[in-house]
Amino acid sequence: MKIKQLIQVCYSLSDADTKKRELKALVKVSDKLKCKDLFVITSDEEGTEKIGLKTIKIIPFYKWLI
């Protein structure tokens, strides 16, 4: 079975330590599972983060529901 998408859920990434912890965990799992489609769902934050060659999309929960 191939994993198509990884989703991490976090209320907020505004705290630098929380952001580092959540993104690092997502990248680590993506390496292990060989998955490139990475998301972090938050309460209201939006954007992208690039870590190495990986791009992580950050989207608010309400947009993810649509």
C-alpha positions in Angstrom: 0.0 0.0 0.0 1.4 3.4 -1.0 0.8 6.4 1.3 -0.5 9.3 -0.8 -0.6 12.1 1.7 0.5 12.8 5.3 -1.4 15.2 7.5 -0.2 16.6 10.8 -2.8 18.5 13.0 -1.7 21.3 15.3 -3.8 24.1 16.9 -1.1 26.7 16.2 2.4 27.0 14.8 3.0 30.4 16.2 5.4 29.1 18.9 8.8 28.5 17.3 9.4 25.3 19.4 6.0 23.9 18.5 6.5 24.7 14.8 10.0 23.0 14.8 8.7 19.9 16.6 5.6 19.4 14.4 7.4 20.0 11.0 10.4 17.9 12.0 8.1 15.0 12.9 6.2 15.3 9.6 9.4 15.3 7.6 10.8 12.3 9.5 7.7 10.2 8.8 7.6 11.4 5.1 11.2 10.1 4.7 10.3 6.8 6.2 7.0 6.3 4.2 8.4 8.0 1.0 5.5 10.4 0.8 5.9 13.9 -0.7 2.4 15.4 -0.2 2.6 17.0 3.2 0.1 19.1 5.1 -0.2 20.7 8.5 -3.8 21.6 9.5 -4.1 24.5 12.0 -6.9 26.5 13.5 -6.3 29.6 11.2 -2.7 29.7 9.8 -1.9 29.3 6.2 1.3 29.2 4.1 4.1 26.9 3.1 7.3 25.8 4.7 10.3 24.4 2.8 12.6 21.9 4.6 15.3 20.6 2.4 13.6 19.5 -0.8 10.2 19.0 0.9 7.4 21.5 0.8 4.8 21.5 3.6 1.5 23.1 3.0 -0.1 24.8 6.1 -3.8 25.3 5.8 -6.6 26.3 8.2 -9.0 23.6 9.2 -12.0 25.3 7.5 -10.2 25.3 4.1 -9.2 21.6 4.5 -12.9 20.7 5.0 -13.9 22.3 1.7 
